[in-house]
Amino acid sequence: MKKLVIIAMVAAVLGCAKLSVEATKPIKVDVTMRIDIYQHVEKEASSIEDRIYGKKEKQLNSLLKVIVPEAYAQETPVAAVDEAIAHRKARAPEIEDYSVKGYVGEKLDAFLQVRDGVPDDFKGKVTQAVEAENRDREIIYKATAENNKIAVEGAQQFFYIDHYQRAKAGCWFEVQKKEGKVWKQK
């Protein structure tokens, strides 16, 4: 799944370029820098999530790791980010429990949403946890985007992929289909 998303992103970047070709001038296209940026973001997102959930049990090689040599994103030394990571780490077992029970799902923007079916007497507690989690995620996503000089939405895509890979079977994720966004159980 991760390879397909990354291949699609690289194809989208390459497909967006408009080139005017003249027979007398050679053309040189250098996409190395863009690929390098994606690798930095992927590495940083994974590093942050490792601090929250521990190392991934199964590391998947991406197309980018084959194309570009290993590179490391600079750590985000911001105290607010470290605090957000600590809060998420403390909250992780609760969020994971809600995810497995189907009370919450992860949207395409890498934020959580309370899903239908939460018992009424429990909905307030779940909503409160999701709101706190999303505040901390927003801090982390913004810092990661700033650190890598990309749009916040771009950073969120990498976190979404990482979250999907780490999630247990039965967790709900929003996915894009022809008919629009739909919820799918992992």
C-alpha angles and dihedrals in degrees: 000000000000092000092052093050092049092046089050091050092049090047090050092051092048092042093054095061116102114208128187108210123205120181094228100054126066115229124219118191117189114192095158094102094054092049090048091054091052091050091052092052093045090051094046094047090050092046092052093047090048088058090054103038104016127248118328112261092222121032114205120205113232128212088249093060089056095048101039127041118247113288131174129222116225114258118253103244094186112131091219090058093049089049091049090050091050091050092049091048091052091046096043098096091051093047091046091051091050090048094051091048089052094242092123135028134191118246124215089260089063094249124120126246129196107242130212117272100053109139110254095237090053100040095088093055093047092047092050092051092047092050092050091046092050092050090054093044090052091055091050095045093049093048092048091050092048091046091054098035095238135120116280089239090060092054090047091057091059092048091049090054092047092048091050092051092050097044122107121241111277097038117129125238131179112237134185116244132170090265092051136265115345136172118250129185116230 
